[in-house]
Amino acid sequence: MRPSKYDWARLDPQVDALLGQGLRVTQVAQALEMRVQTIRDRLSYRRRAPRAGTKRVAPKLIDRRCLNCRAAFQVASPFLRLCPTCRAEC
């Protein structure tokens, strides 16, 4: 992945301050002399990015019976209905 051409550690607080003043994204981009889509992409990335210090919770295992061979197995996804053996044979 290429490094960013912007120093977001410096720009993020400026963007937050300008948005906190009630400016629109287009006005923020204009004030920082950046493209509007760049600011929108960064805000979208910040919404998706995992927060520091938060742990990702592993999904709970679901007890299932295979629809093909009726063998009991555990799976994390609610969409898997075949045991690993039967899935390998498909």
N, CA, C and O of each residue as an XYZ file, in Angstrom:
360
protein
N       0.831     -1.176      0.000
C       0.000      0.000      0.000
C       0.881      1.246      0.000
O       1.860      1.324      0.742
N       0.533      2.193     -0.817
C       1.296      3.434     -0.900
C       1.050      4.309      0.319
O      -0.059      4.334      0.852
N       2.067      5.020      0.758
C       1.837      5.958      1.860
C       0.988      7.132      1.365
O       1.019      7.489      0.187
N       0.248      7.707      2.273
C      -0.624      8.825      1.926
C       0.203     10.053      1.599
O       1.252     10.283      2.199
N      -0.272     10.837      0.649
C       0.455     12.066      0.326
C       0.069     13.183      1.280
O       0.649     14.268      1.227
N      -0.908     12.935      2.157
C      -1.325     13.914      3.158
C      -0.906     13.455      4.540
O      -0.880     12.257      4.824
N      -0.579     14.401      5.392
C      -0.246     14.107      6.780
C      -1.541     14.150      7.588
O      -1.902     15.190      8.139
N      -2.237     13.012      7.654
C      -3.545     12.991      8.291
C      -3.473     13.190      9.792
O      -4.449     13.629     10.399
N      -2.351     12.881     10.399
C      -2.209     13.131     11.837
C      -2.319     14.631     12.124
O      -2.814     15.029     13.179
N      -1.866     15.446     11.200
C      -1.961     16.900     11.338
C      -3.287     17.427     10.807
O      -3.845     18.375     11.360
N      -3.797     16.813      9.730
C      -5.003     17.328      9.081
C      -6.304     16.921      9.778
O      -7.273     17.681      9.759
N      -6.340     15.731     10.393
C      -7.573     15.278     11.036
C      -8.105     16.266     12.082
O      -9.300     16.563     12.073
N      -7.260     16.784     12.983
C      -7.788     17.770     13.945
C      -8.306     19.045     13.262
O      -9.282     19.638     13.721
N      -7.666     19.460     12.186
C      -8.141     20.638     11.457
C      -9.498     20.364     10.818
O     -10.399     21.201     10.876
N      -9.637     19.200     10.216
C     -10.912     18.825      9.605
C     -12.001     18.780     10.675
O     -13.097     19.299     10.464
N     -11.707     18.162     11.824
C     -12.681     18.080     12.910
C     -13.085     19.464     13.405
O     -14.262     19.713     13.667
N     -12.111     20.367     13.533
C     -12.405     21.722     13.995
C     -13.301     22.464     13.008
O     -14.251     23.138     13.406
N     -12.993     22.335     11.728
C     -13.801     23.018     10.713
C     -15.217     22.440     10.641
O     -16.190     23.182     10.500
N     -15.326     21.115     10.737
C     -16.655     20.504     10.742
C     -17.421     20.882     12.011
O     -18.641     21.045     11.984
N     -16.692     21.018     13.127
C     -17.307     21.434     14.384
C     -17.846     22.854     14.336
O     -18.770     23.195     15.074
N     -17.272     23.682     13.471
C     -17.743     25.052     13.292
C     -18.989     25.099     12.425
O     -19.589     26.160     12.253
N     -19.379     23.962     11.879
C     -20.589     23.894     11.071
C     -20.359     24.019      9.578
O     -21.315     24.151      8.813
N     -19.100     23.981      9.150
C     -18.825     24.065      7.724
C     -19.203     22.761      7.036
O     -19.150     21.689      7.639
N     -19.579     22.863      5.788
C     -19.861     21.686      4.980
C     -18.556     21.072      4.508
O     -17.498     21.698      4.561
N     -18.653     19.830      4.045
C     -17.467     19.114      3.574
C     -16.828     19.874      2.406
O     -15.603     19.935      2.303
N     -17.648     20.446      1.536
C     -17.101     21.201      0.399
C     -16.338     22.425      0.873
O     -15.306     22.775      0.300
N     -16.838     23.080      1.916
C     -16.159     24.251      2.456
C     -14.867     23.868      3.172
O     -13.878     24.599      3.109
N     -14.876     22.724      3.853
C     -13.668     22.230      4.525
C     -12.591     21.938      3.489
O     -11.431     22.312      3.663
N     -12.982     21.268      2.414
C     -12.023     20.946      1.351
C     -11.450     22.217      0.742
O     -10.255     22.292      0.458
N     -12.291     23.199      0.545
C     -11.841     24.461     -0.032
C     -10.880     25.174      0.926
O      -9.875     25.735      0.490
N     -11.187     25.155      2.225
C     -10.332     25.821      3.214
C      -8.962     25.155      3.309
O      -7.958     25.827      3.545
N      -8.919     23.837      3.127
C      -7.658     23.098      3.222
C      -6.984     22.919      1.866
O      -5.932     22.286      1.767
N      -7.596     23.480      0.820
C      -7.084     23.376     -0.548
C      -6.895     21.921     -0.972
O      -5.839     21.518     -1.459
N      -7.968     21.149     -0.765
C      -7.974     19.737     -1.117
C      -9.207     19.441     -1.944
O     -10.134     20.249     -2.004
N      -9.218     18.274     -2.585
C     -10.398     17.852     -3.328
C     -11.487     17.425     -2.343
O     -11.196     16.883     -1.277
N     -12.724     17.670     -2.708
C     -13.859     17.313     -1.853
C     -13.899     15.801     -1.639
O     -14.143     15.330     -0.528
N     -13.658     15.049     -2.706
C     -13.720     13.589     -2.592
C     -12.645     13.047     -1.650
O     -12.852     12.019     -1.006
N     -11.516     13.717     -1.563
C     -10.459     13.294     -0.647
C     -10.939     13.399      0.790
O     -10.715     12.490      1.590
N     -11.597     14.502      1.122
C     -12.123     14.686      2.481
C     -13.227     13.667      2.753
O     -13.271     13.073      3.830
N     -14.105     13.464      1.795
C     -15.180     12.486      1.975
C     -14.625     11.079      2.185
O     -15.107     10.341      3.044
N     -13.615     10.710      1.404
C     -12.999      9.392      1.547
C     -12.360      9.231      2.920
O     -12.463      8.171      3.537
N     -11.703     10.279      3.397
C     -11.052     10.213      4.709
C     -12.096     10.064      5.824
O     -11.913      9.272      6.748
N     -13.170     10.816      5.733
C     -14.223     10.706      6.749
C     -14.853      9.316      6.725
O     -15.169      8.755      7.775
N     -15.032      8.767      5.540
C     -15.567      7.419      5.419
C     -14.604      6.400      6.014
O     -15.026      5.471      6.703
N     -13.317      6.571      5.750
C     -12.295      5.664      6.297
C     -12.292      5.726      7.825
O     -12.191      4.696      8.492
N     -12.401      6.925      8.369
C     -12.378      7.069      9.826
C     -13.602      6.434     10.469
O     -13.514      5.954     11.599
N     -14.730      6.417      9.789
C     -15.913      5.750     10.333
C     -15.744      4.238     10.336
O     -16.232      3.558     11.239
N     -15.054      3.706      9.326
C     -14.874      2.252      9.194
C     -13.709      1.716     10.010
O     -13.737      0.564     10.443
N     -12.689      2.530     10.227
C     -11.452      2.057     10.857
C     -11.718      1.617     12.299
O     -12.452      2.287     13.025
N     -11.129      0.503     12.711
C     -11.297      0.066     14.101
C     -10.618      1.048     15.053
O      -9.547      1.579     14.760
N     -11.248      1.273     16.173
C     -10.711      2.191     17.169
C      -9.568      1.527     17.927
O      -9.586      0.319     18.161
N      -8.586      2.317     18.305
C      -7.451      1.800     19.064
C      -7.941      1.350     20.443
O      -8.717      2.049     21.094
N      -7.486      0.199     20.868
C      -7.845     -0.311     22.181
C      -9.100     -1.165     22.201
O      -9.411     -1.768     23.228
N      -9.828     -1.232     21.097
C     -11.016     -2.083     21.066
C     -10.634     -3.431     20.467
O      -9.908     -3.511     19.476
N     -11.131     -4.459     21.080
C     -10.846     -5.805     20.600
C     -12.010     -6.293     19.767
O     -13.170     -5.998     20.057
N     -11.694     -7.026     18.754
C     -12.732     -7.618     17.913
C     -13.238     -8.877     18.597
O     -12.452     -9.745     18.979
N     -14.526     -8.972     18.747
C     -15.135    -10.111     19.436
C     -15.336    -11.244     18.431
O     -15.906    -11.053     17.357
N     -14.862    -12.405     18.801
C     -15.026    -13.573     17.940
C     -16.497    -13.996     17.946
O     -17.145    -13.959     18.991
N     -17.019    -14.392     16.805
C     -18.428    -14.812     16.764
C     -18.630    -16.085     17.571
O     -17.742    -16.932     17.671
N     -19.813    -16.195     18.137
C     -20.143    -17.388     18.917
C     -20.326    -18.571     17.975
O     -20.805    -18.421     16.851
N     -19.943    -19.732     18.448
C     -20.101    -20.944     17.647
C     -21.544    -21.437     17.750
O     -22.166    -21.368     18.810
N     -22.051    -21.924     16.650
C     -23.422    -22.417     16.567
C     -23.373    -23.932     16.396
O     -22.629    -24.447     15.561
N     -24.162    -24.632     17.184
C     -24.260    -26.090     17.035
C     -25.201    -26.394     15.877
O     -26.317    -25.878     15.820
N     -24.743    -27.234     14.957
C     -25.524    -27.585     13.771
C     -25.490    -29.094     13.556
O     -24.658    -29.811     14.111
N     -26.418    -29.538     12.735
C     -26.398    -30.899     12.210
C     -26.342    -30.760     10.702
O     -27.091    -29.983     10.111
N     -25.459    -31.509     10.090
C     -25.263    -31.449      8.643
C     -26.536    -31.861      7.915
O     -27.166    -32.856      8.273
N     -26.908    -31.105      6.907
C     -28.096    -31.427      6.120
C     -27.891    -32.653      5.236
O     -28.854    -33.254      4.761
N     -26.635    -33.015      5.021
C     -26.342    -34.151      4.151
C     -26.185    -35.455      4.943
O     -26.863    -36.443      4.663
N     -25.283    -35.446      5.935
C     -24.981    -36.691      6.658
C     -25.491    -36.696      8.101
O     -25.327    -37.692      8.806
N     -26.096    -35.615      8.542
C     -26.660    -35.468      9.887
C     -25.609    -35.488     10.992
O     -25.968    -35.678     12.154
N     -24.339    -35.302     10.684
C     -23.292    -35.263     11.701
C     -23.345    -33.921     12.438
O     -23.632    -32.884     11.839
N     -23.067    -33.955     13.734
C     -23.046    -32.727     14.536
C     -21.718    -32.009     14.311
O     -20.665    -32.640     14.216
N     -21.785    -30.679     14.227
C     -20.565    -29.868     14.089
C     -20.869    -28.457     14.578
O     -22.031    -28.078     14.729
N     -19.812    -27.683     14.825
C     -19.958    -26.294     15.255
C     -19.411    -25.378     14.173
O     -18.421    -25.688     13.510
N     -20.071    -24.257     14.011
C     -19.686    -23.319     12.967
C     -19.931    -21.894     13.476
O     -20.824    -21.664     14.292
N     -19.127    -20.942     12.985
C     -19.278    -19.547     13.404
C     -20.313    -18.810     12.561
O     -20.917    -17.847     13.034
N     -20.523    -19.240     11.339
C     -21.444    -18.556     10.425
C     -22.828    -19.195     10.480
O     -22.944    -20.420     10.485
N     -23.869    -18.384     10.519
C     -25.219    -18.952     10.513
C     -25.635    -19.489      9.145
O     -26.710    -20.077      9.018
N     -24.813    -19.300      8.135
C     -25.173    -19.695      6.775
C     -24.638    -21.065      6.376
O     -25.077    -21.622      5.371
N     -23.705    -21.616      7.136
C     -23.123    -22.909      6.791
C     -23.987    -24.030      7.355
O     -24.202    -24.103      8.565
N     -24.476    -24.895      6.487
C     -25.366    -25.977      6.895
C     -24.792    -27.361      6.631
O     -25.375    -28.364      7.040
N     -23.647    -27.420      5.947
C     -22.987    -28.697      5.691
C     -21.732    -28.792      6.546
O     -21.045    -27.793      6.757
N     -21.431    -29.982      7.036
C     -20.226    -30.182      7.842
C     -18.994    -30.017      6.953
O     -19.110    -30.078      5.729
N     -17.821    -29.809      7.544
C     -16.608    -29.625      6.738
C     -16.325    -30.788      5.786
O     -15.830    -30.570      4.680
N     -16.630    -32.012      6.198
C     -16.398    -33.174      5.347
C     -17.273    -33.114      4.098
O     -16.783    -33.306      2.985
N     -18.546    -32.851      4.277
C     -19.464    -32.781      3.137
C     -19.164    -31.563      2.249
O     -19.304    -31.630      1.028
N     -18.756    -30.466      2.869
C     -18.388    -29.288      2.070
C     -17.170    -29.570      1.201
O     -17.074    -29.071      0.080
N     -16.237    -30.372      1.719
C     -15.034    -30.703      0.955
C     -15.362    -31.600     -0.234
O     -14.678    -31.560     -1.257
N     -16.411    -32.407     -0.095
C     -16.794    -33.326     -1.171
C     -17.613    -32.654     -2.265
O     -17.709    -33.182     -3.373
N     -18.201    -31.508     -1.976
C     -19.037    -30.820     -2.981
C     -18.233    -30.253     -4.112
O     -18.795    -29.650     -5.027
